[in-house]
């Protein structure tokens, strides 16, 4: 399905919402998402749109994220209440749908699930999850090793990326969102 794609509008939109550092991250995510889309045969424009807009709600204060989640009917569980930043994906999907009129289900799901993942992810969701973690401005132990696996298959790099994220959460003693566990289990069982 084709979308009405307007990169200039998306750049202008995130420029008004995000700090310079977050915009650089979004542009890096776009670059990686388009690369992955080309390699794995996904829609480049959808990958670009989802990547540019994925963090539209990232810099909102916790209380605003919780309020918008309630307003938009986004389910909030105790782990989300403990760490409202986990809601920035689902809230961003609703914000861009309302603000920019984006109705493409794949783009909205990719934005919604880019932080936690979800069982049964479509290729665009997988691409955004990986691109968000491995884009060029990201620097964390093991990122270069992960980047070396990008061309081994989309499910393979997604699995390695999820393992890295989950291990980091465990190492920091943080709770793991149920959606992340279900996404990981679904991928393992596939």
C-alpha positions as a Markdown table, in Angstrom:
| # | Residue | x | y | z |
|---|---|---|---|---|
| 1 | Unk | 0.0 | 0.0 | 0.0 |
| 2 | Unk | 1.4 | 3.4 | -1.0 |
| 3 | Unk | 1.3 | 6.3 | 1.4 |
| 4 | Unk | 1.3 | 10.0 | 0.7 |
| 5 | Unk | 4.9 | 10.5 | 1.7 |
| 6 | Unk | 6.3 | 14.0 | 2.4 |
| 7 | Unk | 9.7 | 13.8 | 4.0 |
| 8 | Unk | 10.0 | 17.6 | 4.3 |
| 9 | Unk | 6.8 | 17.8 | 6.3 |
| 10 | Unk | 8.1 | 15.0 | 8.7 |
| 11 | Unk | 11.4 | 16.8 | 9.1 |
| 12 | Unk | 9.6 | 20.1 | 9.9 |
| 13 | Unk | 7.4 | 18.3 | 12.3 |
| 14 | Unk | 10.2 | 16.7 | 14.3 |
| 15 | Unk | 12.2 | 19.9 | 14.2 |
| 16 | Unk | 9.4 | 21.6 | 16.1 |
| 17 | Unk | 9.1 | 18.8 | 18.6 |
| 18 | Unk | 12.6 | 17.4 | 19.3 |
| 19 | Unk | 15.9 | 18.5 | 20.6 |
| 20 | Unk | 18.9 | 18.6 | 18.2 |
| 21 | Unk | 20.3 | 15.4 | 19.7 |
| 22 | Unk | 16.9 | 13.5 | 19.3 |
| 23 | Unk | 16.5 | 14.8 | 15.7 |
| 24 | Unk | 20.0 | 13.5 | 14.9 |
| 25 | Unk | 19.0 | 10.2 | 16.3 |
| 26 | Unk | 15.8 | 10.2 | 14.2 |
| 27 | Unk | 17.8 | 11.0 | 11.1 |
| 28 | Unk | 20.2 | 8.2 | 11.9 |
| 29 | Unk | 17.3 | 5.9 | 12.4 |
| 30 | Unk | 15.9 | 6.9 | 9.1 |
| 31 | Unk | 19.2 | 6.2 | 7.3 |
| 32 | Unk | 19.5 | 2.7 | 8.9 |
| 33 | Unk | 15.8 | 1.9 | 8.3 |
| 34 | Unk | 16.0 | 2.8 | 4.6 |
| 35 | Unk | 19.1 | 0.7 | 4.3 |
| 36 | Unk | 17.4 | -2.2 | 6.0 |
| 37 | Unk | 14.2 | -1.7 | 3.9 |
| 38 | Unk | 16.3 | -1.8 | 0.7 |
| 39 | Unk | 18.1 | -4.9 | 1.8 |
| 40 | Unk | 15.0 | -6.8 | 2.9 |
| 41 | Unk | 12.7 | -5.6 | 0.2 |
| 42 | Unk | 10.4 | -3.4 | 2.3 |
| 43 | Unk | 8.9 | 0.0 | 1.4 |
| 44 | Unk | 11.6 | 2.7 | 1.6 |
| 45 | Unk | 9.1 | 5.5 | 2.1 |
| 46 | Unk | 7.3 | 3.8 | 4.9 |
| 47 | Unk | 10.6 | 3.0 | 6.6 |
| 48 | Unk | 11.6 | 6.6 | 6.2 |
| 49 | Unk | 8.4 | 8.0 | 7.6 |
| 50 | Unk | 8.2 | 5.6 | 10.5 |
| 51 | Unk | 11.9 | 6.2 | 11.4 |
| 52 | Unk | 11.6 | 10.0 | 11.2 |
| 53 | Unk | 8.4 | 10.1 | 13.4 |
| 54 | Unk | 9.1 | 7.2 | 15.8 |
| 55 | Unk | 10.3 | 9.4 | 18.7 |
| 56 | Unk | 7.6 | 12.2 | 18.3 |
| 57 | Unk | 6.6 | 11.7 | 21.9 |
| 58 | Unk | 10.0 | 10.8 | 23.3 |
| 59 | Unk | 10.7 | 14.2 | 25.0 |
| 60 | Unk | 7.3 | 14.6 | 26.6 |
| 61 | Unk | 7.3 | 14.6 | 30.4 |
| 62 | Unk | 6.2 | 11.4 | 32.1 |
| 63 | Unk | 2.9 | 12.9 | 33.4 |
| 64 | Unk | 2.1 | 14.1 | 29.9 |
| 65 | Unk | 2.8 | 10.7 | 28.4 |
| 66 | Unk | 0.5 | 9.1 | 31.0 |
| 67 | Unk | -2.2 | 11.6 | 30.4 |
| 68 | Unk | -2.1 | 11.2 | 26.6 |
| 69 | Unk | -2.1 | 7.4 | 26.9 |
| 70 | Unk | -5.3 | 7.7 | 28.9 |
| 71 | Unk | -6.8 | 10.2 | 26.5 |
| 72 | Unk | -5.9 | 8.0 | 23.5 |
| 73 | Unk | -7.0 | 4.7 | 25.1 |
| 74 | Unk | -3.5 | 3.3 | 25.2 |
| 75 | Unk | -3.4 | 0.5 | 27.8 |
| 76 | Unk | -1.1 | 1.3 | 30.7 |
| 77 | Unk | 0.1 | -1.4 | 33.1 |
| 78 | Unk | 2.2 | -1.1 | 36.3 |
| 79 | Unk | 5.5 | -1.4 | 34.5 |
| 80 | Unk | 4.4 | 1.5 | 32.2 |
| 81 | Unk | 3.4 | 3.6 | 35.2 |
| 82 | Unk | 6.8 | 2.9 | 36.8 |
| 83 | Unk | 8.6 | 3.9 | 33.5 |
| 84 | Unk | 6.2 | 6.0 | 31.4 |
| 85 | Unk | 8.9 | 6.4 | 28.7 |
| 86 | Unk | 7.8 | 2.9 | 27.6 |
| 87 | Unk | 4.6 | 4.7 | 26.4 |
| 88 | Unk | 6.4 | 7.0 | 24.0 |
| 89 | Unk | 5.9 | 4.6 | 21.1 |
| 90 | Unk | 2.2 | 4.0 | 21.4 |
| 91 | Unk | 1.6 | 7.7 | 22.2 |
| 92 | Unk | 3.7 | 8.8 | 19.3 |
| 93 | Unk | 1.7 | 6.6 | 16.9 |
| 94 | Unk | -1.5 | 8.3 | 18.1 |
| 95 | Unk | 0.0 | 11.7 | 17.9 |
| 96 | Unk | 1.2 | 11.3 | 14.3 |
| 97 | Unk | -2.1 | 9.8 | 13.3 |
| 98 | Unk | -3.9 | 12.8 | 14.6 |
| 99 | Unk | -1.4 | 15.5 | 13.8 |
| 100 | Unk | -0.2 | 14.4 | 10.4 |
| 101 | Unk | -3.2 | 12.2 | 9.2 |
| 102 | Unk | -1.0 | 9.1 | 8.9 |
| 103 | Unk | -3.4 | 6.1 | 8.7 |
| 104 | Unk | -1.0 | 3.5 | 7.3 |
| 105 | Unk | -1.3 | 0.5 | 9.7 |
| 106 | Unk | 2.3 | -0.7 | 9.2 |
| 107 | Unk | 3.8 | 2.7 | 9.9 |
| 108 | Unk | 1.6 | 3.2 | 13.0 |
| 109 | Unk | 2.4 | -0.3 | 14.3 |
| 110 | Unk | 6.2 | 0.2 | 13.7 |
| 111 | Unk | 6.1 | 3.5 | 15.7 |
| 112 | Unk | 3.9 | 2.0 | 18.4 |
| 113 | Unk | 6.1 | -1.1 | 18.9 |
| 114 | Unk | 9.6 | 0.3 | 18.3 |
| 115 | Unk | 10.6 | 0.2 | 22.0 |
| 116 | Unk | 9.2 | -3.0 | 23.3 |
| 117 | Unk | 8.5 | -5.0 | 20.2 |
| 118 | Unk | 5.4 | -7.2 | 19.8 |
| 119 | Unk | 4.5 | -10.7 | 18.9 |
| 120 | Unk | 4.0 | -11.2 | 15.2 |
| 121 | Unk | 5.8 | -8.1 | 14.1 |
| 122 | Unk | 5.5 | -7.2 | 10.4 |
| 123 | Unk | 8.8 | -6.5 | 8.5 |
| 124 | Unk | 8.5 | -2.7 | 8.9 |
| 125 | Unk | 8.1 | -3.1 | 12.7 |
| 126 | Unk | 11.2 | -5.3 | 12.8 |
| 127 | Unk | 13.1 | -2.8 | 10.6 |
| 128 | Unk | 12.3 | 0.1 | 12.9 |
| 129 | Unk | 13.1 | -1.8 | 16.1 |
| 130 | Unk | 16.6 | -2.7 | 14.7 |
| 131 | Unk | 17.2 | 0.7 | 13.1 |
| 132 | Unk | 16.4 | 2.5 | 16.3 |
| 133 | Unk | 18.9 | 0.4 | 18.2 |
| 134 | Unk | 21.7 | 0.2 | 15.7 |
| 135 | Unk | 21.7 | 3.6 | 13.9 |
| 136 | Unk | 25.0 | 5.4 | 13.6 |
| 137 | Unk | 24.7 | 7.8 | 16.6 |
| 138 | Unk | 24.2 | 4.9 | 19.0 |
| 139 | Unk | 27.3 | 3.9 | 21.0 |
| 140 | Unk | 27.1 | 1.2 | 23.6 |
| 141 | Unk | 29.1 | -1.9 | 24.3 |
| 142 | Unk | 28.4 | -4.5 | 21.6 |
| 143 | Unk | 26.8 | -2.2 | 19.0 |
| 144 | Unk | 29.5 | -2.8 | 16.4 |
| 145 | Unk | 29.2 | -6.5 | 16.8 |
| 146 | Unk | 25.4 | -6.3 | 16.4 |
| 147 | Unk | 25.9 | -4.2 | 13.2 |
| 148 | Unk | 28.0 | -6.9 | 11.7 |
| 149 | Unk | 25.0 | -9.2 | 11.7 |
| 150 | Unk | 22.6 | -6.9 | 9.9 |
| 151 | Unk | 22.7 | -8.9 | 6.6 |
| 152 | Unk | 22.1 | -12.3 | 8.2 |
| 153 | Unk | 18.4 | -12.1 | 8.0 |
| 154 | Unk | 15.8 | -9.7 | 9.5 |
| 155 | Unk | 14.6 | -12.2 | 12.2 |
| 156 | Unk | 18.2 | -13.0 | 13.1 |
| 157 | Unk | 19.2 | -9.3 | 13.6 |
| 158 | Unk | 15.9 | -8.6 | 15.4 |
| 159 | Unk | 16.6 | -11.5 | 17.8 |
| 160 | Unk | 20.1 | -10.4 | 18.5 |
| 161 | Unk | 18.9 | -6.9 | 19.1 |
| 162 | Unk | 16.2 | -8.0 | 21.5 |
| 163 | Unk | 18.7 | -10.1 | 23.4 |
| 164 | Unk | 20.9 | -7.1 | 23.7 |
| 165 | Unk | 18.1 | -4.9 | 25.0 |
| 166 | Unk | 16.8 | -7.5 | 27.4 |
| 167 | Unk | 20.3 | -8.3 | 28.8 |
| 168 | Unk | 20.9 | -4.6 | 29.4 |
| 169 | Unk | 17.6 | -4.3 | 31.3 |
| 170 | Unk | 18.5 | -7.3 | 33.4 |
| 171 | Unk | 22.0 | -6.0 | 34.1 |
| 172 | Unk | 20.5 | -2.7 | 35.3 |
| 173 | Unk | 18.0 | -4.5 | 37.5 |
| 174 | Unk | 15.0 | -2.9 | 35.6 |
| 175 | Unk | 11.7 | -4.6 | 35.1 |
| 176 | Unk | 10.9 | -5.9 | 31.6 |
| 177 | Unk | 7.7 | -4.9 | 29.9 |
| 178 | Unk | 5.5 | -8.0 | 29.2 |
| 179 | Unk | 5.2 | -6.9 | 25.5 |
| 180 | Unk | 9.0 | -7.3 | 25.2 |
| 181 | Unk | 9.0 | -10.8 | 26.7 |
| 182 | Unk | 6.1 | -11.9 | 24.4 |
| 183 | Unk | 7.9 | -10.4 | 21.4 |
| 184 | Unk | 11.1 | -12.3 | 22.2 |
| 185 | Unk | 9.2 | -15.5 | 22.9 |
| 186 | Unk | 7.3 | -15.3 | 19.7 |
| 187 | Unk | 10.5 | -14.8 | 17.7 |
| 188 | Unk | 12.2 | -17.7 | 19.5 |
| 189 | Unk | 9.2 | -20.0 | 18.9 |
| 190 | Unk | 9.1 | -19.0 | 15.2 |
